[in-house]
Amino acid sequence: MKNLLPMPLLSLALLLLWLLLNRSLSAGHLLMASLLALFIPLLTQGLRPLPVQVRRPGAMGRLLCRVALDSIQSNITVMRFLLWPSRRRHPAGFVYVPLDVRDPNALAVLAMIVCITPGTAWAELALDRSVLLLHVLELDDAEAIAAHIKQQYERPLMEIFES
């Protein structure tokens, strides 16, 4: 059964999503939803990262709160740029962030955090995964930004995935 349905929750989600998006329980839609639910997880099996083992769930809550606060603050900053572009304090720039985290799942979460925070973009990751190149919309102190990424995001991710 595990070979036919390697990700049963994903299969169920795909089936339900297809039916909800099409707002139909017709035989054709049920067949199509079932085929998608069976074959998409099988076809994408090689793309999945290593299995996740969360070691400190409490750190996840703290990280989520930090990301939410930083996202709100960044949204306000970007809104300020859009409404009053002449009041821009610093130019955009790139920041090199040395990384200690090595877990691929933690790196994927770090990429998502950086990309959902307005004003920042993940630009490049060194081949050996030791340095992240980050683009910042308003760069005043590169060292402070790198320290913030390491302290507020990387350290909790290492607690969650690597400790």
Secondary structure, DSSP 4 states (H G I P E B T S, - for coil): -TTT-SSHHHHHHHHHHHHHHHT---HHHHHHHHHHHHHHHHHTGGG--SPP--S-HHHHHHHHHHHHHHHHHHHHHHHHHHH-GGG--S--EEEEEE-----HHHHHHHHHHHHHSTTEEEEEE-TTS-EEEEEESS-S-HHHHHHHIIIIIIHHHHHHHT-
